[in-house]
């Protein structure tokens, strides 16, 4: 038990590495950097469906509905809540800057 503190200090001291130097620039001009960013592989959007069930004992009501969500980069997305007949009751969409 009395060796626990020196071992802990030794682990911290040995675990400290050299200071990292800053990364070198990827592109020499902003135009080249923008072209490289546009050419990078981008993952496909994520699409999902969900089901919502609501039970209210206070109002003696119950019901269910479904919805869908699409999430895409950078910051783009859409959330839809469908009505009982398939029409859209609520839509929330983002273009990456505003809803």
Secondary structure as UniProt FT lines:
FT   TURN            2..3
FT   HELIX           4..15
FT   HELIX           30..39
FT   STRAND          46..56
FT   TURN            57..60
FT   STRAND          61..72
FT   TURN            73..75
FT   STRAND          76..82
FT   TURN            84..85
FT   STRAND          88..95
//
